[in-house]
Amino acid sequence: MNRMIKYLAAALFIGALLAVGCNPTPGGGSDGSFDKSLLYAGTGEWSLTRNFGSGPEELCHKFNANGTGWEKNITLEQLEEQRFTWSLTGSRLTFIHDVEMGGAVPEDCIVVTLTATTLIYTTENGTRVTCTKQK
């Protein structure tokens, strides 16, 4: 009987840890949703660094209220913006990148943090991307 109580206590402890570990990260609502207006509110662009295999590259994202936006690669001195459409539902941030040769490349991400100055999301392949709002 004493052993069963210990197992039950251990199971309750593990359950409590899992419940706390699964709560949304600060910056999100209690239901795991985020305020999408923070993406386009104010002025400025989101700056970030990503490694696509050939070393780190500095990028800028600009989100518009109508669900459109653009990206520039500062490292490669990209003169023209790459256009995209975006949506944020709950914590799911979806980009549809318009490519030059025609077509679209989707990218699904999970937002971890979204504030007026910080956007952190995880890409489909598990890369954690941290963006900072530049003014």
Secondary structure, DSSP 8 states (H G I E B T S, - for coil): -HHHHHHHHHHHHHHHHHHHHTS--TTS-TTS---THHHHSSS-EEEEEEESSSSEEEEEEEE-TTSEEEEEETTTT--S-EEEEEEEETTEEEEEEE-TTS-EEEEEEEEEEE-SSEEEEE-TTS-EEEEEEE-
